[in-house]
Amino acid sequence: MNQMKRFAIYFAPRDGAFADAAAHWLGWDARTGQSLAQPDVPGMADLTAAPRRYGFHGTIKPPFRLADGTTPVALGEAVATLAASLQAVSVEALAMVRLEGFLALIPQGDTAALADLAARVVQGLEAFRAPLTPEDIARRRPETLTPRQRELLIAYGYPYVMEEFQFHLTLSDRLIGPQVPAFEAAAQIYFAGLLPQPFEFEDLCLFGEDPSGQFHLLHRYPLSA
């Protein structure tokens, strides 16, 4: 863990057909740290390049550098303690949608409990997040954000937390070009029968970014039943 540049708290599905299929879709298995063969879909490698770095996941606390005076071990202990204090969440299902140009899976039904869980995690681990640098802030293009999103960026290192949070599992880069309809149709066929119903959020997953920029699942912390 000491070799990781940044850490993040994500949702990642437990081992099974859904997790295996999603890892192959992106071409990277964060559980094993291995590249995988992707489905034979035109443009597949290019259209999944960005999410491949991160592995299949849903963001809860976005990637952050550790604050001075903290350690990866202490972070892991804090995540374990926090997970034990939070209840698992169940929603009706996942559905595939276009989300701001990206193909993603989002939860269906009442997501209030999931949003509350995410807010508690973001706030509960703030002591471990190093402040953003001016360069970090500039990369987020604050001029394109709303006033509230800029406030959240400064307060929590990311503009899409708290009431701006939208849980999603990314399946692609931003989709443009003539191959998009075929790509989306291929995704619908590929994941048919695999999307969980209900969708169970059962763990907090600690991910780390290695020196090459790839993310790895470091540990899974079960939530309280």
Protein Blocks (a to p, Z undefined) as FASTA:
>chain_A
ZZpfbdcddddddedjklmmmmmmnopafknopacdddddehklmmmmmmmmnopaddfb
dcddddehiafklmmmmmmmmmmmpccdddfbdcdddeehiacdddehjfklmmmmmmmm
mmmmmmmpccddfklmmmnommlpcfklmmmmmmnopabgcjlpccdddfbdcdedjklm
mmmmmmmmmmgokaccddddfbdcdddddfkopacdfbdcdddZZ
